[in-house]
């Protein structure tokens, strides 16, 4: 009963809805659970038809510039719905020194714990650092002409999300 009331109320607020079936780019890291609180940036690119392979080839080479500190959270492209749409989900690097605190407070030296942007200042600093890496500007130079439109959204995870 409560759900039916929710749906009725939601229908008064919902203006439009669209769905996409997305596939993950094979060269991106798989999204991993992250500790929060954090924010993420979702960049959506609508590409010119026929350019997805060229886009993927460029990003397969360039993603290393953004994976060094695990800021590349996920990369996806549309398979059903509006085609030639790419989504990049960005965060920021791991815990310094690769120290992970386990259950009960135990500490181990291991792979960095993925984090994300703590705030908009952290996002800006991370993006500026990418521009200082040799080769990043070349990737942008070759991929910008493939884009029809692009959009950036700042996202705050819900409490139930594994990407905190």
Secondary structure, DSSP 8 states (H G I E B T S, - for coil): -HHHHHHHHHHHH-------EEEE-TTS-----B-SS-EEEEEEEEE-TT-HHHHHHHHHHHTHHHHTTT-EEEEEEEEESSSSEEEEEE-----GGGEEE-GGG-EEE-S-----BSSHHHHHHHHHHHHTSTTHHHHHHHHHTTEEEEEEEEEE--TT-SB-
